[in-house]
Amino acid sequence: MPLRALPSSPLVQVIDEELVWIMLDRLGIKHPEAAGIRKCPSCSADMKGGRHALRCKTGGGPIAHHNLMRDTLAAVHSDAGVVVGSETRHLLPGSGEKPADVHAHGIGNQGRDIAIDVAIVDSQTGGTDAELQRRALATGIAARRKEAEKRNNRREAGAPTMEERLLQRGMDCTPIIFEVDGATTGTWARYLKKLSEIAHTRRGHNEQRFMAYWRTRIAMALAKRGAQVAIRRSHAIQCCYTSPNAGWNFSGDDDGPMGAFGVEPRIEMAADSTAHIVFDNMMDMTCM
C-alpha cells in the first residue's frame, strides 16, 4: 500500500529516507545504518540487518507506533459519526487494566459498546522455527495468534477470559491487530465494512470511498511511523558504535585515549621536577 498510495497529502507522503527503509525491508536487504552491527547495544537482540530497530523497546519506538495507530483508529470512528474514547479507565472495576485503546459507544451487538484493543506485532519474531517458517509463507498468522491471545487472556488459571469479562460488563471485545508489514486479520476487514455502513447512515459517506480512504490512511500510518521509529533507533544504535566517545566514561578518572576529554596529554622530554610543578599549576589555573 505505501508504494501505491498517491502522495496527495502529508498524511500519505514519505520522505526519501523513509521510502528507502520501507523498500529495503520489503526486499529483505540489510539497512545501511545497521551495517556490521550484529547485536543491539541496549537489549543484545539480533539486529536482523536493521529490522530489530523497528520493534526495539529502548527509546519508546513501539509505544509511539502503537499510539499513532490507536489515534488513527479513533479518527476512523469519528469520521463515521461514532462517539469514541481513548484509553478509557475503569471499564473493569477492581482492576487497573485498560482493555480498550479505543472505546466505541453503542455500535456493538445489540447496541453494546466495543472495547478495541490495538496491537502491532512482528511476524519475524516470537515463534518457534516451524512457526516462523509458516509465517514466511503466509501473512496474518502472527496477527491471528495475537488476536486469539487478547481474547482469551486470563488473569489466572480458570478465571474468565477477557472477552467473557467484557461481555459481563456489557461490552464486546474486539482486538485489532496489525503486523508491521501491513497484514491484519479478518476482524479488521469486517469491522471497517461495518464502520463504512454506519458512516453512510450517519454522515452520508459513500461506503466504498470511506473504506478505500481509511484503508490507505491506516496502511500509511503503519508504514510511515514504523519507518520513522526504525530509522531513529537505527541512528541511535549506530551512534553507540561509531561515536568517538562510545563506551568511554568521562565521569571518573578514565580520560579515554586523548587524556582529559578532548585534550592531548603533554609530552615530557627531559623535564625536571620544577617544570612539572609549573606546568601542573598552569593547567590548574586554566581549568578554574
C-alpha positions in Angstrom: 0.0 0.0 0.0 2.7 2.6 0.8 4.1 2.1 -2.7 0.7 2.5 -4.4 -0.7 5.4 -2.4 -0.9 8.8 -4.2 1.1 11.4 -2.2 -1.9 13.7 -2.1 -1.4 15.0 1.4 1.3 14.9 4.1 -0.6 12.0 5.8 0.2 9.7 2.8 3.6 11.1 1.9 7.0 9.7 2.9 10.4 11.3 2.7 13.2 9.6 0.7 14.8 8.1 3.8 11.5 6.5 4.9 10.8 5.2 1.4 14.3 3.6 1.2 13.8 2.0 4.6 10.5 0.5 3.6 11.9 -0.8 0.3 14.9 -2.4 1.8 12.8 -4.0 4.5 10.3 -5.4 1.9 13.2 -6.8 -0.2 15.0 -8.3 2.8 18.1 -6.2 2.2 20.2 -5.1 5.2 19.8 -1.4 6.1 22.9 0.8 5.8 22.5 2.1 9.3 23.0 -1.4 10.7 25.9 -2.4 8.5 28.3 -4.5 10.5 26.2 -4.3 13.7 25.0 -7.8 14.8 23.7 -7.1 18.4 21.6 -4.2 19.8 23.7 -2.4 22.4 20.6 -2.0 24.7 18.9 -5.4 24.7 21.5 -7.6 23.0 19.0 -8.8 20.5 20.0 -9.8 16.9 19.8 -6.7 14.7 18.5 -8.9 11.8 20.0 -6.5 9.3 18.3 -3.5 10.9 14.8 -4.8 11.3 15.2 -5.1 15.1 15.2 -1.3 15.2 11.5 -1.3 14.3 10.4 -3.1 17.5 13.3 -2.4 19.9 11.7 -1.2 23.1 14.6 1.2 24.0 13.6 4.7 23.1 9.9 4.1 23.2 9.5 3.5 19.5 6.9 0.7 19.7 4.8 2.9 22.0 4.8 5.8 19.6 3.9 3.3 16.8 1.0 1.9 18.8 -0.3 5.3 19.9 -0.5 6.6 16.3 -2.4 3.5 15.2 -4.7 4.0 18.2 -5.4 7.6 17.4 -5.9 6.8 13.7 -8.5 4.2 14.6 -10.2 6.7 16.8 -10.3 9.1 13.9 -12.0 6.5 11.7 -14.8 6.2 14.2 -15.2 10.0 14.5 -15.4 10.3 10.7 -18.2 7.7 10.7 -20.1 9.7 13.4 -19.3 7.3 16.2 -18.6 8.6 19.7 -15.2 7.2 21.0 -12.9 7.5 23.9 -9.2 6.6 24.1 -7.5 4.6 26.9 -10.8 4.6 28.9 -10.2 3.8 32.5 -12.3 1.7 35.0 -14.1 -0.4 32.4 -13.3 -3.4 34.6 -13.8 -2.4 38.2 -11.4 -3.7 40.7 -8.5 -3.9 38.2 -6.1 -1.4 36.8 -6.5 -2.9 33.3 -7.3 -0.8 30.3 -8.8 -3.2 27.8 -9.9 -0.5 25.4 -7.3 1.5 23.5 -10.4 2.8 21.6 -13.8 2.7 23.3 -16.6 2.9 20.7 -20.0 3.7 22.1 -23.2 1.9 21.1 -22.3 0.2 17.8 -21.6 -3.4 19.1 -24.0 -6.3 19.0 -27.4 -5.4 20.5 -26.2 -1.8 20.9 -23.3 -2.7 23.2 -20.1 -0.6 23.5 -17.0 -2.0 21.8 -13.6 -2.3 23.6 -11.0 -2.2 20.9 -7.5 -3.4 21.9 -4.9 -2.3 19.3 -1.6 -4.2 18.9 1.3 -4.3 16.4 3.3 -7.5 16.0 6.3 -8.6 14.0 5.8 -11.7 12.1 9.5 -12.4 12.1 9.9 -12.7 15.8 8.3 -14.5 18.8 7.8 -18.0 17.5 9.3 -21.5 17.0 11.4 -22.2 13.9 8.4 -24.1 12.5 6.1 -21.2 13.2 8.4 -18.7 11.7 8.7 -20.9 8.6 4.9 -20.9 8.3 4.7 -17.1 8.7 7.3 -16.7 5.9 4.8 -18.5 3.5 1.6 -16.8 4.6 0.7 -13.4 6.0 -1.6 -12.7 9.0 -0.6 -15.8 11.1 1.1 -13.7 13.8 -1.8 -11.2 13.8 -4.4 -14.0 14.2 -2.4 -15.6 17.0 -2.1 -12.3 18.9 -5.8 -11.7 18.4 -6.7 -15.0 20.0 -4.3 -14.3 22.8 -6.0 -11.0 23.5 -9.5 -12.5 23.5 -8.5 -15.5 25.7 -6.3 -13.6 28.2 -7.0 -14.7 31.8 -5.8 -13.1 35.0 -5.2 -16.5 36.4 -5.9 -20.2 35.5 -9.6 -20.9 35.5 -10.6 -17.3 35.5 -12.9 -15.8 32.8 -11.3 -14.7 29.6 -11.0 -11.0 28.7 -13.8 -11.5 26.2 -16.1 -13.0 28.8 -15.2 -10.3 31.4 -16.1 -7.5 29.0 -19.3 -9.2 27.9 -20.3 -9.3 31.6 -19.9 -5.6 31.6 -22.0 -5.1 28.5 -19.1 -4.6 26.1 -17.9 -6.5 23.0 -14.2 -7.4 22.9 -12.6 -6.6 19.5 -8.8 -6.8 19.2 -7.5 -5.1 16.1 -4.0 -6.4 15.3 -1.6 -5.3 12.6 1.6 -6.9 11.6 4.4 -4.4 10.9 4.4 -5.4 7.2 0.7 -4.4 6.9 -1.1 -7.8 7.2 -4.0 -8.0 9.6 -6.9 -10.3 10.4 -10.4 -10.7 9.0 -11.7 -8.9 12.1 -10.4 -5.6 10.9 -11.8 -6.0 7.4 -15.3 -6.8 8.7 -15.1 -4.0 11.3 -14.1 -1.4 8.7 -17.0 -2.5 6.5 -19.3 -2.1 9.5 -18.0 1.4 10.1 -18.5 2.3 6.4 -22.1 1.3 6.7 -22.5 3.5 9.8 -20.7 6.3 8.1 -23.2 6.1 5.2 -26.1 6.2 7.5 -24.9 8.9 9.9 -22.8 11.1 7.7 -23.8 10.2 4.1 -20.4 8.9 3.2 -20.0 6.6 0.2 -19.2 3.2 1.7 -16.6 2.2 -0.9 -14.8 5.5 -0.8 -14.9 5.5 3.0 -13.2 2.1 3.1 -10.7 2.9 0.4 -9.7 6.2 2.1 -9.3 4.7 5.6 -7.5 1.6 4.4 -4.9 3.8 2.8 -4.7 6.1 5.9 -4.2 3.1 8.2 -1.6 1.4 5.9 0.3 4.7 5.5 0.2 5.4 9.3 1.6 1.9 10.0 4.3 2.1 7.4 5.4 5.7 7.8 5.6 5.7 11.6 7.2 2.3 11.5 9.9 3.6 9.2 10.4 6.7 11.4 10.8 4.7 14.5 13.2 2.2 12.9 15.3 5.0 11.3 15.7 6.9 14.6 16.5 3.8 16.6 19.0 2.7 13.9 20.7 6.1 14.1 20.9 5.8 17.9 22.4 2.3 17.7 24.9 3.3 15.0 25.9 6.3 17.1 26.6 3.9 20.1 29.1 2.1 17.9 30.6 4.9 15.8 30.7 7.9 18.1 34.3 8.9 19.1 33.2 8.7 22.7 31.3 5.4 22.5 32.0 3.3 25.5 34.1 5.8 27.3 33.4 7.1 30.8 34.2 10.7 31.4 32.6 10.9 34.8 35.6 9.5 36.6 39.3 9.2 36.1 39.1 7.3 32.8 40.1 10.0 30.4 40.0 8.0 27.2 42.7 7.8 24.6 43.2 11.5 24.4 43.8 12.1 28.1 41.4 14.6 29.7 38.4 14.9 27.4 39.5 16.4 24.1 43.0 17.3 25.4 46.2 15.7 24.2 48.3 14.5 27.1 51.5 16.5 27.5 54.7 15.0 26.1 57.5 15.1 28.7 61.0 15.3 27.3 63.9 15.9 29.8 61.7 17.9 32.1 62.8 18.2 35.7 60.6 18.2 38.8 60.3 22.1 38.8 59.0 22.1 35.2 56.4 19.5 36.2 55.2 21.7 39.1 55.0 24.9 37.0 53.1 23.1 34.2 50.6 21.5 36.6 49.9 24.8 38.2 49.3 26.5 34.9 46.9 23.7 33.9 45.0 24.1 37.3 44.6 27.8 36.7 43.4 27.3 33.2 40.7 24.9 34.3 39.4 27.2 37.1 
